[in-house]
C-alpha cells in the first residue's frame, strides 16, 4: 500500500514551475547566467493592452513588455525604443544585473522577441543587444521564459509618476 501511495504521489506532478533563464554577456570578459521564478500579467486597457513578463532574484532580472491589441498574442515582435508610446505592436526588453556589488542595466535596441501560447501557459524568448545604461559597453542578452501562466491582476502599463 505504501509503495502504491508513493508511486501515485511521484506520478502526479502539477504543472511545471514558471522560470526565466538568462545569459548576459558584457565584453570583454563578464558573462552572467541566472535562473529565477517568472510571472506574467496582462496590463493596460482594452484594445491597447499588453503583457508584462518578468523574473528577478538577488539583483538580477529581465522584463519584457509586449504591446499588442491582443494581450496574449503569439508571434514575433519588433523591438521598440524605451520611450516609444505610439507604436501599436512591439516589445521593450530590459535587464538588470549585478557585477560584484555594482548594479548594471541594459535596454535592448536590436534583436528579436518571440511569444508562444500553449494552452494556458506562455513561453517567450528575447535575444539581442543594447548599450549599457551607465556605461559604454555593448551588452548581449539571451533570455527565455518557460511555462508562465498569466496572472489574474491587470496592473497599469503606463509610467507612474
N, C-alpha and C positions, 0 to 999 in steps of 0.2 A: 504494500500500500504506500509506504514512504517513497519507494522508487517511482511509482506512478505519479505521485504528487510532485516530485522533483522534476520528472520528465515534462509534465504539463506546465509547470512554472517556467522551465527553461525554454519551452517551445512557444510560449505565449508572450512574445515581446510586443511592446507598444510600438508606435511609430518611431522612426529614427529621430534622434535629437537634432535640432536645427544648429548648424555650425557654419562659421566663417573660417576659411583657411586663406592665409595671405602670405605673400613673399614680397618684400620691399627691398630694392637694391639701390644703394646710394654710392655711386662710384667715388673713389677708386676701389674701396675695399669693404664697405659695410653692406652686409646682406642680413636681413632680419626675417625670420619666419615665425608665425604665430597662428594659433587656432583658438577661437573663442565661441561661446554661445552666440546665437544670432536671433534677431527679431525682424518682423516686417509689419508695417502698419499702413493702411490707406490714409491719405491725408488730402486736404483741400476741399473744394466744393464740387457739386455735380457739374459735369461737362468740362471741368478744368481741374481734375483730380490728379493724384499722383500716388506713388508707392515709395515708402521710405524703408530701406533695408539697412540694418546696422548691426555691428558687433564690436564690443570693446572689452578690454581686460588689461589691467595694470599699465595704463597709459598708451596702449597700442589699440588702434581700431580703424575700421573702414566704414564709410557711409556712402550709400548710393541712393540718390533721389531720382526716380524715374517719373517724368511728367508725360501724361497721356490723357486723352479724353476717357479712356477705359483704365481705371487704376490697377487692373490686374492683367494688362495686355501682355502677350508673349511676343517675342521677336527681337530684332536688333534695334538699338537706339543710338543715334549720333550723340557725341559729347557736346554739351552746352557750356558756354562760358559761365563762370561762377555767378555773375551778376545778371545773366540773361533772364528777363522776366516776361518776354514777349513770344518767344518761340513755343509753339504748342506741343511739340513732341521731341523728347530727347532725355538725356541723363546728365547729372552732375555727380562726379565721384571725388571724394576727398578721403585722405588717410592721415592719421596722426600716429607717430611712432617715437619711441624713446631710443636714444643712443647714449648709454650711460645714464646720467641723471638729467640730460637735456632733452626737452621735447622738440620735435620737428614736425612739419606738416607739408602736404602736397595736395594740390587740386589738379586732376588730370586735364591736359589740354589736347592730347592726341591719344587715339586708341579706340577701343570698342566696348560696348556693354550689351550683354545678351540676357534675356529673361525667358524662362520656360516654365509654364504651369503644367503640373501633372496632378490632376485631381484637386485636392485642397492644399497642396504644397507647391512651393516655388523653388526654382533653382535659378541662380543668376551668376554671371561672371563679368569681371571688369579687368581689362588688360590695357595698359597704356603707360604714358609718362607725362610728367609735368615738372615745372620749375619748383624747387623747394621754396616754401613760403618765406622763410627768413634767411635765404642764402642764395648762392649762385649755382648750386649743383642741380643736375637733371636727375630726377628720381623715377624709377620704373616700379610699377605695381602689377601684380598678378593676384587677383582675389577671386574666390568662389564661395558662394552661399549655397548650402545644400539643405534640403528638407525643411524649408522655412514655411511655417503656416502664418497666414495673415491674421493679425490681432483684431480684436473687436473694436478697439478705440479708433477714433478718427482725429488725430491731432492736426492742428493747422500747419500748413506747409510754408506760409508766408513768414518772412523775417519778423521777429518780435522785437519791439523797442526795449 
